[in-house]
């Protein structure tokens, strides 16, 4: 995590007046001294699963093709981010990024940027078994695969699709392709799969995957999130401790979202991302780009900056960079989930990117 001391308040929930002058720096700086170097890029809002905590069973109305950034437009914005704004890490997300046509070629184009960014991808893994090696060859460095259950019936209940074997095959192929570390993202839903927490961890330890549990967040399209139904980080750790000894990892966390715990003395670990109950906003180093070209300073932003319109309107690279810097300068101190009056974003997770 890189921070610049501006002598400005860093009180959670506090807002800095928009009249505060922005320092003359090319970095994606905000008024709390945080510098965004990690870019999350949504490649599509489409998905081939219908996870209960994300979208309704019948799916959503997807963005029209002409609204989505083309490969050329996306490459240009990423070049601006890397060359002019100091972005060092790019994570490709969705929806489901594997549904983006020609994705291997796009990864290669990103890998050709200079200075070369580290490239990661978050996916549900469906179809990955046949493509993992090609992604590694194109320049993909790391991969996160969503897996909420290793029980086929429970997986189908959660995802509304019988695709567990495909996800497991994608995990194995990613490991074989050298996309290390292969990380697994899991969400626990009360009354559905929380009893599987120790089994999920045991599976990942045996297979050499790095497991990260994520608290369910208010980003579902149905706006049906209920705090009382969320499995908290404390509960996740209690569930795991029924079968494992957990001790805090001595490794520096930095801006990483996961609290890491050594399992049975290590060296293997498990992570818990407590976005709701233990927010890590003060160390956030992320900026986000939606599939239709909007910059978001936070996953929970209620406003965004349209770069697609500027780009298609003939804006130069520095014009795009200035708009991006201004968007991040106005970033709030935190997501305010735990504050009275919190408003869930209109866009669901599938349209924002994880």
Secondary structure, DSSP 8 states (H G I E B T S, - for coil): --B---S----TT----TTS---S-SSEE-TTSBEE-EEEEE--S--S---TTTS-TT------GGGS--HHHHHHHHHHHHHHS---EEEEESS-GGGSTTHHHHHHHHHTSSS--EEEEEE--TTGGGTHHHHHHHT--EEEEE-S-SSHHHHHHHHSS--HHHHHHHHHHHHHTT--SEEEEE--BTTTTGGGHHHHHHHHHHHT-EEEEE---S--TT----GGGB--HHHHHHHHTTT--EEE--S--TT-S-EEEEETTSSSEEEEE-TTTS--GGG--EEEE-TTSEEESSTT-S--EEHHHHHHTT--HHHHHHHHHHHHHT--SS--TTSTT----SS-HHHH--
